[in-house]
């Protein structure tokens, strides 16, 4: 029996309790048939952390942009469940973007939801009792983004996370952990959107 089988068995025997989900959404400035992008914040953050800069930038580049606020007190399993349910409710195969511990929720969700692609921003993957992320369904491309100057996630952790998906991390020196709130917030989101545009062409 695999970890995936155990997870599914637990979902059946001990389902995640329902909870209201707060989702902030921005339609694209111009409809281009691009996949929606769902942003998942990390610890002590809500959807608003993306609303000032990254959501408008994403919508401005032609991607429907959404951000999910985690349920209060939810564990990793509940947060991953909410990511899957929210993504499944969007009209197209969704791109998942998780920040910090939100990246751990995205990594878990990838084992159940066939995402168009995923981006793990400054991922904190080892803080949930060392839960090993499952193999992504459908083998979507996964980009790991971070900074060598992040005081929360060490460079070696970024390297390990990226290597787990067969890639090298995309690094932005001089930025802290909350990249979407930095003065240079545009650099990482523009690079992420450039990467996505190449995938959807």
Helices and strands as residue ranges (DSSP letters): H 3-13, E 22-26, E 37-40, H 48-51, H 54-60, E 65-69, H 76-88, E 95-99, H 101-109, E 117-121, E 141-146, H 155-164, E 170-171, G 179-181, H 185-200
